[in-house]
Amino acid sequence: MRQFLEDVTGLSIYPMLSLVLFFAVFGFMLFLVFTMDKKKIERIKQLPLQDDYEVDPQLLTPEARKEQLEEDDASNATDSEDEGKQS
């Protein structure tokens, strides 16, 4: 099989193209990382530690969106009851 691949002409360009493509993508990613805004890096760094981060509703599945709405309604109802008791 290897000898067959070595005998086919024009295949020697693909390994070189793969290497060039790899380094181009790798270099671009390094450029993006090193030029990224420091505030954005801090915000991203803190995401795993936050309990109350906001989720974009557009990104949720319909089931998850429904659950979130139910949770919001339940928390709003308890907040309203708490305010009524304090008055």
Secondary structure, DSSP 8 states (H G I E B T S, - for coil): -HHHHHHSTTTTHHHHHHHHHHHHHHHHHHHHHHHS-HHHHHHHHHGGG-SS----GGGS-HHHHHHHHHHHHHHHHHHHHHHHHH-
